[in-house]
Amino acid sequence: MGRMVIVGYRPKPGCEDALLTLTRDHVPCLRRLGFATDRQALAMRSKDGIIVEVFEWADGAIARAHEHPEVLAMWERYAAVCEYTPLRQLAEAKDLFAEFEPIEL
């Protein structure tokens, strides 16, 4: 059984397009390396522009990914264009039914 995760990425100024490109490539790369399941990934945008991604790690893959050079390089590219943002910082987190703008992957 895998592990579902939800992550927020706040784009750095002028980096939203680069962040969207990375987000669209993220899960396909993890799948190719055997780290993510085939469960459909989702991406969405909050009211204040934070990109939210939902996907499923394969069983035991989180620890292995932290040692894989290709994944580490991808995470360095993320660090260059965004700040990881806890979900509690999204305005939508206070709503019973949080609504987001869908992003095509």
C-alpha positions in Angstrom: 0.0 0.0 0.0 1.3 3.4 -1.0 1.2 6.7 0.9 -1.0 9.6 -0.3 0.6 13.0 0.1 -0.5 16.6 -0.4 2.1 19.3 -0.9 2.0 23.0 -1.4 4.5 25.0 -3.5 4.5 28.8 -3.3 6.1 30.0 -6.5 9.0 32.5 -6.1 8.4 35.8 -7.9 8.5 35.3 -11.7 8.8 31.5 -11.3 5.2 30.2 -11.7 5.7 28.9 -15.3 8.8 27.0 -14.2 7.0 25.6 -11.2 4.1 24.5 -13.3 6.5 22.7 -15.7 8.2 20.9 -12.8 4.9 19.9 -11.3 3.7 18.5 -14.6 6.9 16.4 -14.9 7.2 15.5 -11.2 4.9 12.4 -10.8 5.7 11.0 -14.3 9.4 11.1 -13.3 8.7 9.4 -10.0 6.6 6.8 -11.8 9.4 6.1 -14.3 11.8 5.5 -11.4 9.3 3.3 -9.6 8.6 5.7 -6.7 5.0 6.8 -7.5 1.9 4.6 -8.1 -0.3 4.8 -11.2 -3.1 6.5 -9.1 -4.1 9.7 -10.8 -2.2 12.7 -9.5 -3.9 16.1 -9.1 -2.7 19.6 -9.1 -4.6 22.8 -8.3 -4.0 26.5 -7.5 -5.1 28.2 -4.3 -6.6 31.7 -4.1 -3.1 33.2 -3.4 -1.3 31.2 -6.1 0.1 28.3 -4.2 0.3 25.1 -6.3 -1.1 22.1 -4.5 -0.2 18.6 -5.6 -1.7 15.3 -4.5 -0.1 12.0 -5.5 0.7 8.5 -4.1 4.1 7.3 -3.3 4.8 3.6 -3.9 5.3 1.5 -0.8 8.6 2.2 0.7 9.6 4.7 -2.0 9.8 7.9 0.1 13.1 6.8 1.7 14.6 5.5 -1.5 13.7 8.7 -3.4 15.7 10.7 -0.8 18.8 8.8 -2.0 18.2 8.9 -5.8 20.4 11.4 -7.7 17.7 12.2 -10.3 15.1 12.9 -7.6 17.5 15.0 -5.6 18.3 17.1 -8.7 14.6 17.6 -9.4 14.1 18.7 -5.8 16.9 21.2 -6.2 15.1 22.7 -9.2 11.9 22.9 -7.0 13.9 24.8 -4.3 15.1 27.3 -7.0 11.5 28.2 -8.0 9.3 27.7 -4.9 9.0 27.5 -1.2 7.3 24.4 0.3 4.2 25.6 2.1 2.3 23.8 4.9 -1.3 23.3 4.0 -2.4 25.2 7.2 -1.1 28.3 5.6 -3.6 28.1 2.7 -6.6 30.4 3.2 -8.7 27.4 2.0 -7.6 25.3 4.9 -10.2 27.1 7.1 -13.1 26.2 4.9 -15.2 23.1 5.4 -15.1 22.5 1.6 -11.8 23.9 0.4 -12.1 25.0 -3.3 -9.2 25.3 -5.7 -8.6 26.1 -9.4 -7.7 22.8 -11.2 -4.5 22.6 -13.1 -4.1 20.2 -16.0 -1.2 17.8 -15.6 
